[in-house]
Amino acid sequence: MRGVARLGTVLLACTLAWPVQAWGPLGHAIIAQLAQRQLGADAHAEVLRLLAATHAESLAAVSSWADAIQDDPAERALWQRTRRQHYVDFRDPTCEFEPALDCRGGQCVVAGIEHYVAVLADRSQSDAARAEALKFVVHFVGDIHQPLHAGYRDDRGGNTWQVRFDGRGSNLHRVWDSGLLASRGLAAPAYARLLEAQPEAQPQAVAGADAAAYARWAEESCRITAGPGFYPQTRRIGAGYVRAERPVAEQRLRLAGRRLAAILDAALVNDMPRRYQHPPSGRLRSHRPSS
Ligand SMILES: [Zn+2]
């Protein structure tokens, strides 16, 4: 009986993959907006052409589509196939991405970005397939920059870390998804302009648009969650936490916007190196030198 009970627990744990919202619609829209304004003219024209196939006019308008399909019966299979590509679970606070351990079967956000960037860059694919890929890329590049989408603790990305925020019961994941950003009281266009007006903390960190770069972005997110103060000392999250952590969240939005623009420029205009055109989905190679 104990064996059966334990099997039941394991099955339950497997079914309960953690809910994937990542940045709420506000965070995703800000990132998309930042990226769209930085695109080169040719990439921008191609983005608008692909978006027109989905009756959308901006990247922000489609930036949460990859989350929204979970409520659309017509997209059930697509959701099931992609839902584990919104995040990556690291094994420990060293946050070193090892594909064989952290991304089995290509089921993590690093592989999700790699796969859909390749579809987007592939001119032999239909416009419909490339437009769908564009929507996933816009979303997953946002997700990978939400620190709790690449955490190492056994708390389903902070979803089981209960807190009180703004006078209500919440959890750390939700605070990072939306609470910190909503505390500005700004809609996405104004928020994006505010961020653009601020000096950039890490402009040098943008470079790279390949699987090794995506892995590094996930590792950055993980290390933020492993840093001092990220997990609050008390369950009540107050103004001090917002003051300390909101700038971190906003820096991630800016980096995500810059990197998304760089990916889209590379995939839509510049010829991506051949190896990115058809990645062996689910068989990411380790980017670490073996020693
Ligand atoms: Zn997501």
Residues whose N, C-alpha, C, O or C-beta is under 5 A from the ligand:
A	BS01	ZN	V20 Q21 A22 D67 H86 D143
